Amino acid sequence: MAKTTFPQRAQRYRHDHADAPDTSEDLARLPHVPEGPEHTELAGSVVEEWLPMAHRLAGKYRGRGESMDDLHQAAALGLVKAVERYDPERGTAFATFAVPTIVGEIRRHFRDYSWHLHVPRRVQELRNTVRVALLSMDTGSGESPSVQEIADRTRLDVEDVVAGLKAMEGYRALSLDVPLESDEGDGFALADTLGEREPAYETVVAKEAVRSSIGALPERERRALYLRYFHDMSQSRIAEDLGVSQMHVSRLLSRSCDRVRREVDGEPCAAASQAA
């Protein structure tokens, strides 16, 4: 049987970095130096040598909504992790190990800190997959591909494609202070068009105002109010439930409502009602 040969897998990262320093001796010695001041000083020296390359990698992400100071900080953090995790005995060049570690830390920064809305990591990944598919499917005609076409291209479920499309709207939030375009130039902002008076607010205030007064009523009066105003029962049915006459229920309701109203309004009221 003829031996099957496979094309050699292309390297994901190429490392002809002109700014890559030669720190092989320090990196080879670092794992054998115990934790302490000497280890910290040696690791810091290696980080300082490779920092220009880390900053250059961060510069590739310029103009994506994050400040260069934050990107440099993320790249430096990735470099520190690479220095501490690098194992020279594996025979891999440090740049081969450090570059994906630094780039991964920069991308993690975008994932964790640049989203204006909190989106789960899986949804962020769906968003990236859908976004790449949309860019590759752009024919310049102005027509957007359908959800099913995106699903066929990405091999995702339709539900995942929809989640990815929705997540594309959550990366950046629109400020409520953004001015609205108007022919009259009245200077209205987006916030001026949102919201309206909520009538239920007054209901909430009223409920809280009467809560303590109702709780102080005798049990029979509380039950009469509860059946009348929370269960919309007629006075005749309340009378059957309480075992009293309908006229008595009418007096209970009138007396208890008057007492609650006076207490809420801060008016003096007669002595507390007694259970009939």
Salt bridges, closest charged atoms under 4 A:
ASP19 OD2 - ARG56 NE 2.85
GLU35 OE2 - HIS39 NE2 3.76
GLU38 OE2 - ARG29 NH1 3.50
GLU66 OE1 - HIS109 NE2 2.73
GLU84 OE1 - HIS39 NE2 3.40
ASP87 OD2 - ARG90 NE 3.98
GLU105 OE1 - LYS81 NZ 2.93
GLU105 OE1 - ARG108 NH1 2.66
ASP112 OD1 - ARG111 NE 3.23
GLU125 OE2 - ARG121 NE 3.41
ASP160 OD1 - ARG122 NH2 3.05
GLU202 OE2 - ARG197 NH2 3.03
GLU208 OE2 - ARG211 NH2 2.85
GLU221 OE2 - ARG255 NE 3.54
ASP232 OD1 - ARG228 NH1 3.40
ASP241 OD2 - ARG223 NE 2.78
ASP258 OD1 - ARG261 NH2 3.18
ASP258 OD2 - ARG262 NE 3.06
GLU263 OE2 - ARG259 NE 3.23
ASP265 OD2 - ARG261 NH1 3.63
GLU267 OE2 - ARG261 NH1 3.93
GLU267 OE1 - ARG262 NH1 3.46
